[in-house]
């Protein structure tokens, strides 16, 4: 999907669909993918994949548009709760509130509601961000962090990234110490690395 064509529609229904799909993807990223992965491997890292994103360790799960792919099963990201989706994928939902503070704020019993067209647009945005980071710093491996739901790279002590910011939330965080004289949290201090 061409991100520019989707964003030009600009009506309230489109904005609401994008926000709901982004929120649902963020919930899936934490509760169904990174949480269970952290329980098994100690890593919260996810990665951008064609059509969406996926885990980097077991359990092998990925989001492809408006579906969660678990082995040969394709599970709709609509009409189900995060707990139901996790059960269908063969994992137990797990939030990461003990690992970081700024997650999606969703619970296993909350509903998942991803629109296929909005999911295609968000996937194209993540793919563009991932490609830009790889072009900016060849040889780096971008990570999709479930906390802020951003794709980022670390270069020395500075983190560069791309975020699909929710309209209800502005990106008020900053990672890495930045230029001399600034303050911040070193990227190496982040959990689940």
N, C-alpha and C positions, 0 to 999 in steps of 0.2 A: 504494500500500500504506500502511496505517496503521502508522507506526513503533511505536506503543505495543502493538499486537496482536502484532507479531512478537517484540518484546523480552520480552513476558510469558511466552513459552514457556520461556525460561531454562534449558533443558537443555544438557548438554555438547555434544551434536551441533549444536545451534543456535549455540552460542558458537564451536565449531570451524569451522562453515560461515561465520559472519560474519568470523572472523579470516582464514581462507583467501581469502575473496572480497576483503576489504579489502586484503590483501597482494598479491593478483593485480591488483586495480585500481591499486594504487600502482606496481607494476612496469610495467603498461601505460602509466600516466601518464608515467613517466620514460623507459623504454627505447623505447617504440613511438611516443609522441606528443611529449613535450617535448624529448627528445634530438634526434630528427630535425628538429623545428621550430627548435630552437636552431641546428643546423647550417645551416639555410637562412635564418633571419630574425634570429638573435641574441637571441630572446626565449624564456624558459622558461615564460611565463604560459600558464595554461589557464583555462577557465571552466566554471562549472556550467551544465548544460543539462538539459532535461526527460529523465529516465531515466538521467542520469549526468553526463558532462562531455566537453569537447572542446577542440581546439586553437583558438588565436586567429589563427593565420596558417597558411601552407602548411607541411606538408601538411594538407589538410582532413580531419581524422579526429575521430570521437567515439565514446564508449562509451555504449551504450544497453542498460542492464541487463547481461546476460551476453553481449553481443555488441559487437564493434568494427565500426563502420560506416565504410567506405572507399569513397566514391562510391556505386555501386549495390550493392556487396558487403556482406553482413552475415556477419561471421566470429565463430564461437563462441569464447568465452574459456574453453575447456576442451579437454583432449586435445591440446594444442599447447605448444610452447615460445615464449618471447618472440621468439626469432629466427624461428621459423616463422610466427608471427603477423605480425611486421613484414614478412617477405617476401611473405606473402599480401596485405598492405595496400600493397605497393609502396614500402616504406621500408627503410632499413638501421637496425637497432637501435643506439642510442647511450646509454651511461650518462652521467651528469653529474657524475662524481666530480671532474672538473677545474673544475667550476663551484661546487659546494657539498660539504659533508662528510657530511650526515645523510640521504642518500637511502635507498631501500628495501633496499639491500644485495643486490640480485638480479642475476643474470647472464643474458645472452641465451639460454643453454642451459637455464635453469630452467623448470619447467613452470608453465603458467597454469591455474588452477582456480577459476573463479567459478561460484557457485550462483545460479540465477535469482531465487529468493526472497530470498536474502541481498543480492543486487545491488539488488533493488527497495527493500529496507529502507535500504541505504546511500544510494541515490539520493534517497529521501525525506528522509533526514537532511541531505544536502548541500543539497537544495532548501530545506529549512526554515532552515538556516544562512544561505544566500544571501539568502533573503527577509528574515530578521531583520537582517542587516547593511544591506540596502537601506532597511529601515524605520528603523533606527537613524541612518543617515546618508544621507538622500535625495540623489540626484545622484552618489553614488559608484559605482564599478564594482568589485564584488568580484572577486578573482583567486584561482584555485585554484593554489596553489604546489606543484609536484611534490616538493620537498625533504621537507617534513614532511607533505605531502598534506593541507593545510588550506586553507580558503577564508578570505580576509582582505581588509580594507580598510586604507588608511593615512589617518589624520586628523592632519595636521600631522606631528609626529614620533612619533606613537604608532600602532601597528598593533593592530587588533582582529580576532579571528578565531574560527573554529569548526573543530575538528579531530576526525576520526574516529580517535582514538587506538587503536593496537593494544594488545591486552591484554598483550603481551610488552614493551611500551615505554611509559613514562610521559612526558608532555610536559614535558621538562626545559628546553626552550628558552624564550626570551623575546625579543621583537623590539620595538625602539623604546626610547628612553631612559626612558620612564615619567615618573613624577612627579619634581619637583626633588629632587636628592639621591640618586636611584637611578642604577644603571648599566645599560647595555645597548647594543645596536648600532642605530644609526639605520636606519630602514627604507630610506632612500635608499642605504645601503651594500650592499644586497642585489644580487646579480648578475642579469643577464637582464632588467632593467627596461626 
